[in-house]
């Protein structure tokens, strides 16, 4: 292979989307850089529909939200559709929406394992085939939960950040394999989060 400086590696849109949804849940404003906003065009449009203020930059996005989000339906599709790898995070976001929303999973089977864990935190989620019916509640409550997979684990972390009380998340190896320095990055944003067994 020969060096070719004309092909830079693009930022990972799912990691960026995870932090943007987390910022939307917490209120923000937060600026996420290092990715092309065009790669998240539909998710950003959905966040705007939910009531968030979105400001796109050349290499990132600033997001801020006030109060509980408006309910917004999504259905997962291949790019440029709504990413299946942001579906769990969206479920956590809609768990405190001002009404009901429907999440339709069109890409993978058995992709709603998050629902039972969110229910432990007080979320109202009902699964009907490829659809998750999410009825927003005013407040989630901290609870011991388990990370069933990578994206659901990240979604549980985001839910824990806005829940009342402490949330303990087990099986975090799922999260660690897909998000580099996830805890450190959230801590830098002011989140009250730590790995169990650390001061």
Buried (B, 14 or more C-beta within 10 A) or exposed (E): EEEEEEEEEEBBBBBBBBBBBBBBBBBBEBBBEEBBBEBBBBBBEBBBBBBBBBEBEEEBBBBBBEEBBBBBBBBBBEEEBBBBBBBBBBBBBBBBBEEBBBBBBBBEEEBBBBBBBBBBBBBBBEBEEBBBBBBBBEEBBBBEBBBBBBBBBBBBBBBBBBBEEEBEBBEBEBBBEBBEEBBEBBEEBEBEBEEEEEE
